Amino acid sequence: MRSYEKERKEIEKSLPRARSLIHFTMDLWTSLNHLALLGIVAHFVDSTGYLNRALLALREIEGVHSGENQY
């Protein structure tokens, strides 16, 4: 939990300082142990000019991989 909180705070600090627009990607896949997972990632150029990415969410999806299940 400490690691999560530390990373969350770093992401909260870095996103407002981004030197570019923030772009989001989402991906839905099934893990090797048959869990349907939805990941949301932010992509941006940070304050030092480095292309960065940050995992914002990783959520288990119940049921089929349909659009209705991805909210």
MOPAC internal coordinates of N, CA, C and O (Angstrom, degrees):
PM7 1SCF
backbone

  N    0.0000 0     0.00 0     0.00 0    0    0    0
  C    1.4453 1     0.00 0     0.00 0    1    0    0
  C    1.5288 1   110.58 1     0.00 0    2    1    0
  O    1.2310 1   120.18 1   143.30 1    3    2    1
  N    1.3231 1   117.27 1   -36.70 1    3    2    1
  C    1.4706 1   120.12 1   179.17 1    5    3    2
  C    1.5240 1   111.19 1   -63.55 1    6    5    3
  O    1.2310 1   121.01 1   138.35 1    7    6    5
  N    1.3120 1   115.68 1   -41.65 1    7    6    5
  C    1.4589 1   120.13 1   179.07 1    9    7    6
  C    1.5273 1   110.55 1   -62.72 1   10    9    7
  O    1.2310 1   120.66 1   136.11 1   11   10    9
  N    1.3316 1   116.33 1   -43.89 1   11   10    9
  C    1.4634 1   121.25 1   177.50 1   13   11   10
  C    1.5284 1   110.73 1   -58.66 1   14   13   11
  O    1.2310 1   120.11 1   131.86 1   15   14   13
  N    1.3203 1   117.39 1   -48.14 1   15   14   13
  C    1.4662 1   121.34 1  -178.30 1   17   15   14
  C    1.5203 1   111.11 1   -62.99 1   18   17   15
  O    1.2310 1   120.14 1   140.01 1   19   18   17
  N    1.3268 1   117.34 1   -39.99 1   19   18   17
  C    1.4587 1   121.19 1   178.97 1   21   19   18
  C    1.5281 1   110.54 1   -62.89 1   22   21   19
  O    1.2310 1   120.53 1   131.92 1   23   22   21
  N    1.3226 1   116.59 1   -48.08 1   23   22   21
  C    1.4626 1   120.73 1   179.64 1   25   23   22
  C    1.5213 1   111.61 1   -64.41 1   26   25   23
  O    1.2310 1   120.12 1   139.39 1   27   26   25
  N    1.3235 1   117.38 1   -40.61 1   27   26   25
  C    1.4649 1   121.30 1   179.73 1   29   27   26
  C    1.5220 1   110.49 1   -60.22 1   30   29   27
  O    1.2310 1   120.45 1   136.56 1   31   30   29
  N    1.3158 1   116.74 1   -43.44 1   31   30   29
  C    1.4674 1   120.68 1   179.45 1   33   31   30
  C    1.5243 1   111.51 1   -64.87 1   34   33   31
  O    1.2310 1   120.27 1   140.92 1   35   34   33
  N    1.3357 1   117.08 1   -39.08 1   35   34   33
  C    1.4626 1   120.74 1   178.27 1   37   35   34
  C    1.5357 1   110.60 1   -64.16 1   38   37   35
  O    1.2310 1   120.50 1   137.74 1   39   38   37
  N    1.3201 1   116.65 1   -42.26 1   39   38   37
  C    1.4634 1   120.68 1   178.72 1   41   39   38
  C    1.5226 1   109.99 1   -65.11 1   42   41   39
  O    1.2310 1   120.08 1   137.52 1   43   42   41
  N    1.3226 1   117.45 1   -42.48 1   43   42   41
  C    1.4705 1   120.86 1   178.70 1   45   43   42
  C    1.5198 1   111.51 1   -61.11 1   46   45   43
  O    1.2310 1   119.83 1   147.84 1   47   46   45
  N    1.3272 1   117.93 1   -32.16 1   47   46   45
  C    1.4636 1   121.45 1   178.33 1   49   47   46
  C    1.5305 1   111.72 1   -78.15 1   50   49   47
  O    1.2310 1   120.54 1   141.35 1   51   50   49
  N    1.3319 1   116.57 1   -38.65 1   51   50   49
  C    1.4606 1   119.50 1  -172.70 1   53   51   50
  C    1.5307 1   113.70 1   -78.80 1   54   53   51
  O    1.2310 1   119.26 1   146.72 1   55   54   53
  N    1.3119 1   119.03 1   -33.28 1   55   54   53
  C    1.4702 1   120.00 1  -177.06 1   57   55   54
  C    1.5314 1   113.07 1   -62.53 1   58   57   55
  O    1.2310 1   118.77 1   134.40 1   59   58   57
  N    1.3310 1   119.95 1   -45.60 1   59   58   57
  C    1.4768 1   118.13 1   179.11 1   61   59   58
  C    1.5270 1   113.50 1   -65.50 1   62   61   59
  O    1.2310 1   119.70 1   158.74 1   63   62   61
  N    1.3251 1   118.17 1   -21.26 1   63   62   61
  C    1.4613 1   122.39 1  -179.31 1   65   63   62
  C    1.5287 1   112.91 1   -92.69 1   66   65   63
  O    1.2310 1   120.09 1  -175.42 1   67   66   65
  N    1.3147 1   117.44 1     4.58 1   67   66   65
  C    1.4671 1   120.96 1  -177.02 1   69   67   66
  C    1.5248 1   110.51 1   -58.17 1   70   69   67
  O    1.2310 1   121.11 1   -39.88 1   71   70   69
  N    1.3359 1   115.49 1   140.12 1   71   70   69
  C    1.4596 1   121.57 1   179.04 1   73   71   70
  C    1.5188 1   111.71 1   -91.26 1   74   73   71
  O    1.2310 1   120.32 1  -176.22 1   75   74   73
  N    1.2998 1   116.99 1     3.78 1   75   74   73
  C    1.4631 1   121.59 1   179.68 1   77   75   74
  C    1.5221 1   108.66 1  -135.88 1   78   77   75
  O    1.2310 1   121.54 1    -4.67 1   79   78   77
  N    1.3107 1   114.66 1   175.33 1   79   78   77
  C    1.4543 1   118.82 1   168.83 1   81   79   78
  C    1.5277 1   107.96 1   -64.27 1   82   81   79
  O    1.2310 1   120.53 1   -23.83 1   83   82   81
  N    1.2954 1   116.59 1   156.17 1   83   82   81
  C    1.4648 1   121.16 1   176.81 1   85   83   82
  C    1.5195 1   107.14 1  -101.78 1   86   85   83
  O    1.2310 1   120.95 1   -56.47 1   87   86   85
  N    1.3115 1   115.79 1   123.53 1   87   86   85
  C    1.4627 1   121.64 1  -179.06 1   89   87   86
  C    1.5231 1   108.44 1  -108.94 1   90   89   87
  O    1.2310 1   120.83 1   -34.24 1   91   90   89
  N    1.3264 1   116.01 1   145.76 1   91   90   89
  C    1.4581 1   121.35 1  -177.49 1   93   91   90
  C    1.5208 1   109.96 1  -118.82 1   94   93   91
  O    1.2310 1   120.93 1   -41.42 1   95   94   93
  N    1.3258 1   115.83 1   138.58 1   95   94   93
  C    1.4520 1   121.13 1   171.59 1   97   95   94
  C    1.5201 1   108.01 1  -123.78 1   98   97   95
  O    1.2310 1   121.75 1   -30.13 1   99   98   97
  N    1.3224 1   114.25 1   149.87 1   99   98   97
  C    1.4542 1   120.76 1   177.18 1  101   99   98
  C    1.5189 1   108.17 1  -130.25 1  102  101   99
  O    1.2310 1   121.38 1   -34.36 1  103  102  101
  N    1.3087 1   114.97 1   145.64 1  103  102  101
  C    1.4526 1   119.92 1   178.83 1  105  103  102
  C    1.5173 1   108.60 1  -143.61 1  106  105  103
  O    1.2310 1   120.98 1   -40.51 1  107  106  105
  N    1.2958 1   115.73 1   139.49 1  107  106  105
  C    1.4557 1   122.22 1   178.56 1  109  107  106
  C    1.5252 1   107.37 1  -120.80 1  110  109  107
  O    1.2310 1   120.25 1   -51.98 1  111  110  109
  N    1.3145 1   117.13 1   128.02 1  111  110  109
  C    1.4549 1   121.06 1  -179.66 1  113  111  110
  C    1.5269 1   109.55 1  -149.09 1  114  113  111
  O    1.2310 1   121.46 1   -10.51 1  115  114  113
  N    1.3164 1   114.82 1   169.49 1  115  114  113
  C    1.4590 1   121.35 1   177.01 1  117  115  114
  C    1.5262 1   107.95 1  -110.22 1  118  117  115
  O    1.2310 1   120.68 1   -52.86 1  119  118  117
  N    1.3312 1   116.30 1   127.14 1  119  118  117
  C    1.4651 1   121.41 1  -179.16 1  121  119  118
  C    1.5237 1   110.38 1   -74.35 1  122  121  119
  O    1.2310 1   121.09 1    -8.67 1  123  122  121
  N    1.3209 1   115.51 1   171.33 1  123  122  121
  C    1.4630 1   120.34 1   179.39 1  125  123  122
  C    1.5179 1   112.39 1   -62.09 1  126  125  123
  O    1.2310 1   120.03 1   153.23 1  127  126  125
  N    1.3440 1   117.55 1   -26.77 1  127  126  125
  C    1.4718 1   119.93 1   177.96 1  129  127  126
  C    1.5286 1   111.25 1   -96.58 1  130  129  127
  O    1.2310 1   120.49 1  -156.54 1  131  130  129
  N    1.3545 1   116.66 1    23.46 1  131  130  129
  C    1.4610 1   124.94 1   170.04 1  133  131  130
  C    1.5329 1   114.38 1    68.68 1  134  133  131
  O    1.2310 1   119.87 1  -150.22 1  135  134  133
  N    1.3204 1   117.85 1    29.78 1  135  134  133
  C    1.4600 1   121.12 1   172.45 1  137  135  134
  C    1.5259 1   108.56 1   -94.95 1  138  137  135
  O    1.2310 1   120.17 1   -48.74 1  139  138  137
  N    1.3244 1   117.27 1   131.26 1  139  138  137
  C    1.4616 1   121.11 1   173.55 1  141  139  138
  C    1.5239 1   107.12 1   -83.11 1  142  141  139
  O    1.2310 1   120.56 1   -57.74 1  143  142  141
  N    1.3448 1   116.53 1   122.26 1  143  142  141
  C    1.4628 1   121.48 1  -175.35 1  145  143  142
  C    1.5194 1   110.37 1  -123.41 1  146  145  143
  O    1.2310 1   120.98 1   -39.65 1  147  146  145
  N    1.3343 1   115.74 1   140.35 1  147  146  145
  C    1.4524 1   122.98 1   175.05 1  149  147  146
  C    1.5169 1   107.79 1  -116.30 1  150  149  147
  O    1.2310 1   120.35 1   -57.32 1  151  150  149
  N    1.3297 1   116.94 1   122.68 1  151  150  149
  C    1.4599 1   121.86 1   178.34 1  153  151  150
  C    1.5152 1   110.66 1  -112.83 1  154  153  151
  O    1.2310 1   120.54 1   -37.89 1  155  154  153
  N    1.3391 1   116.57 1   142.11 1  155  154  153
  C    1.4588 1   122.35 1   176.34 1  157  155  154
  C    1.5231 1   107.74 1  -124.54 1  158  157  155
  O    1.2310 1   121.09 1   -54.18 1  159  158  157
  N    1.3401 1   115.51 1   125.82 1  159  158  157
  C    1.4600 1   121.80 1  -175.35 1  161  159  158
  C    1.5284 1   109.17 1  -125.61 1  162  161  159
  O    1.2310 1   120.49 1   -43.12 1  163  162  161
  N    1.3394 1   116.67 1   136.88 1  163  162  161
  C    1.4623 1   122.82 1   173.17 1  165  163  162
  C    1.5187 1   108.57 1   -98.15 1  166  165  163
  O    1.2310 1   120.26 1   -41.87 1  167  166  165
  N    1.3417 1   117.10 1   138.13 1  167  166  165
  C    1.4618 1   123.38 1   178.26 1  169  167  166
  C    1.5241 1   107.20 1  -122.38 1  170  169  167
  O    1.2310 1   120.06 1   -48.41 1  171  170  169
  N    1.3410 1   117.48 1   131.59 1  171  170  169
  C    1.4633 1   120.73 1  -176.95 1  173  171  170
  C    1.5179 1   109.95 1  -163.48 1  174  173  171
  O    1.2310 1   121.22 1   -19.06 1  175  174  173
  N    1.3296 1   115.27 1   160.94 1  175  174  173
  C    1.4626 1   121.19 1   172.52 1  177  175  174
  C    1.5264 1   106.09 1   -92.00 1  178  177  175
  O    1.2310 1   120.87 1   -57.54 1  179  178  177
  N    1.3395 1   115.94 1   122.46 1  179  178  177
  C    1.4644 1   119.73 1  -175.61 1  181  179  178
  C    1.5292 1   111.68 1   -80.48 1  182  181  179
  O    1.2310 1   120.52 1     1.56 1  183  182  181
  N    1.3160 1   116.60 1  -178.44 1  183  182  181
  C    1.4645 1   121.90 1  -174.47 1  185  183  182
  C    1.5286 1   113.23 1   -65.03 1  186  185  183
  O    1.2310 1   119.64 1   163.28 1  187  186  185
  N    1.3309 1   118.30 1   -16.72 1  187  186  185
  C    1.4675 1   121.24 1   177.93 1  189  187  186
  C    1.5299 1   112.14 1   -96.14 1  190  189  187
  O    1.2310 1   120.27 1  -179.16 1  191  190  189
  N    1.3430 1   117.08 1     0.84 1  191  190  189
  C    1.4557 1   121.48 1   179.96 1  193  191  190
  C    1.5094 1   114.32 1    89.60 1  194  193  191
  O    1.2310 1   119.97 1  -171.73 1  195  194  193
  N    1.3221 1   117.66 1     8.27 1  195  194  193
  C    1.4575 1   122.79 1  -178.12 1  197  195  194
  C    1.5190 1   110.04 1   -90.99 1  198  197  195
  O    1.2310 1   120.50 1   -47.20 1  199  198  197
  N    1.3399 1   116.65 1   132.80 1  199  198  197
  C    1.4586 1   121.08 1   175.07 1  201  199  198
  C    1.5248 1   107.99 1   -68.95 1  202  201  199
  O    1.2310 1   120.29 1   -58.91 1  203  202  201
  N    1.3012 1   117.06 1   121.09 1  203  202  201
  C    1.4585 1   122.36 1  -171.85 1  205  203  202
  C    1.5217 1   110.14 1  -124.05 1  206  205  203
  O    1.2310 1   121.15 1   -19.25 1  207  206  205
  N    1.3154 1   115.41 1   160.75 1  207  206  205
  C    1.4720 1   121.28 1   173.19 1  209  207  206
  C    1.5183 1   107.81 1  -141.82 1  210  209  207
  O    1.2310 1   121.40 1   -30.07 1  211  210  209
  N    1.3146 1   114.92 1   149.93 1  211  210  209
  C    1.4635 1   120.10 1  -178.44 1  213  211  210
  C    1.5221 1   108.81 1  -141.00 1  214  213  211
  O    1.2310 1   120.71 1   -51.91 1  215  214  213
  N    1.3172 1   116.24 1   128.09 1  215  214  213
  C    1.4497 1   121.25 1   175.14 1  217  215  214
  C    1.5213 1   108.18 1   -74.74 1  218  217  215
  O    1.2310 1   120.27 1   -62.81 1  219  218  217
  N    1.3341 1   117.09 1   117.19 1  219  218  217
  C    1.4601 1   121.66 1  -177.76 1  221  219  218
  C    1.5214 1   112.57 1   -95.86 1  222  221  219
  O    1.2310 1   120.52 1   149.02 1  223  222  221
  N    1.3246 1   116.61 1   -30.98 1  223  222  221
  C    1.4661 1   119.09 1  -178.21 1  225  223  222
  C    1.5203 1   109.58 1  -155.17 1  226  225  223
  O    1.2310 1   121.46 1   -31.98 1  227  226  225
  N    1.3054 1   114.82 1   148.02 1  227  226  225
  C    1.4516 1   122.90 1   172.98 1  229  227  226
  C    1.5179 1   105.49 1  -143.89 1  230  229  227
  O    1.2310 1   121.53 1   -70.40 1  231  230  229
  N    1.3099 1   114.68 1   109.60 1  231  230  229
  C    1.4604 1   120.12 1  -171.01 1  233  231  230
  C    1.5194 1   110.95 1  -126.58 1  234  233  231
  O    1.2310 1   121.02 1   -40.58 1  235  234  233
  N    1.3222 1   115.66 1   139.42 1  235  234  233
  C    1.4581 1   120.00 1   175.03 1  237  235  234
  C    1.5226 1   108.34 1   -79.76 1  238  237  235
  O    1.2310 1   120.96 1   -43.66 1  239  238  237
  N    1.3322 1   115.76 1   136.34 1  239  238  237
  C    1.4616 1   122.58 1  -179.52 1  241  239  238
  C    1.5204 1   108.09 1  -107.43 1  242  241  239
  O    1.2310 1   120.80 1   -48.98 1  243  242  241
  N    1.3063 1   116.08 1   131.02 1  243  242  241
  C    1.4632 1   121.27 1   176.36 1  245  243  242
  C    1.5183 1   109.45 1   -90.35 1  246  245  243
  O    1.2310 1   120.27 1   -43.87 1  247  246  245
  N    1.2947 1   117.08 1   136.13 1  247  246  245
  C    1.4583 1   120.93 1   175.61 1  249  247  246
  C    1.5152 1   113.07 1    88.49 1  250  249  247
  O    1.2310 1   121.00 1    22.35 1  251  250  249
  N    1.3241 1   115.69 1  -157.65 1  251  250  249
  C    1.4506 1   122.79 1  -174.36 1  253  251  250
  C    1.5275 1   111.36 1   -75.86 1  254  253  251
  O    1.2310 1   120.84 1   -14.51 1  255  254  253
  N    1.3362 1   116.00 1   165.49 1  255  254  253
  C    1.4611 1   122.58 1  -179.01 1  257  255  254
  C    1.5210 1   111.19 1   -84.28 1  258  257  255
  O    1.2310 1   119.28 1  -132.60 1  259  258  257
  N    1.2929 1   118.98 1    47.40 1  259  258  257
  C    1.4652 1   121.57 1  -177.76 1  261  259  258
  C    1.5322 1   110.08 1   -90.51 1  262  261  259
  O    1.2310 1   120.89 1   -16.06 1  263  262  261
  N    1.3105 1   115.91 1   163.94 1  263  262  261
  C    1.4615 1   120.78 1   178.51 1  265  263  262
  C    1.5190 1   112.62 1   -60.50 1  266  265  263
  O    1.2310 1   119.85 1   145.82 1  267  266  265
  N    1.3152 1   117.90 1   -34.18 1  267  266  265
  C    1.4604 1   121.19 1  -179.76 1  269  267  266
  C    1.5095 1   112.14 1   -64.28 1  270  269  267
  O    1.2310 1   119.88 1   151.64 1  271  270  269
  N    1.3253 1   117.83 1   -28.36 1  271  270  269
  C    1.4706 1   121.78 1  -178.45 1  273  271  270
  C    1.5229 1   112.56 1   -85.25 1  274  273  271
  O    1.2310 1   119.80 1   174.84 1  275  274  273
  N    1.3144 1   117.98 1    -5.16 1  275  274  273
  C    1.4573 1   120.32 1  -173.26 1  277  275  274
  C    1.5282 1   112.85 1  -103.78 1  278  277  275
  O    1.2310 1   119.38 1  -138.33 1  279  278  277
  N    1.2957 1   118.78 1    41.67 1  279  278  277
  C    1.4712 1   120.73 1   177.82 1  281  279  278
  C    1.4909 1   111.11 1  -112.43 1  282  281  279
  O    1.2310 1   120.10 1   180.00 1  283  282  281

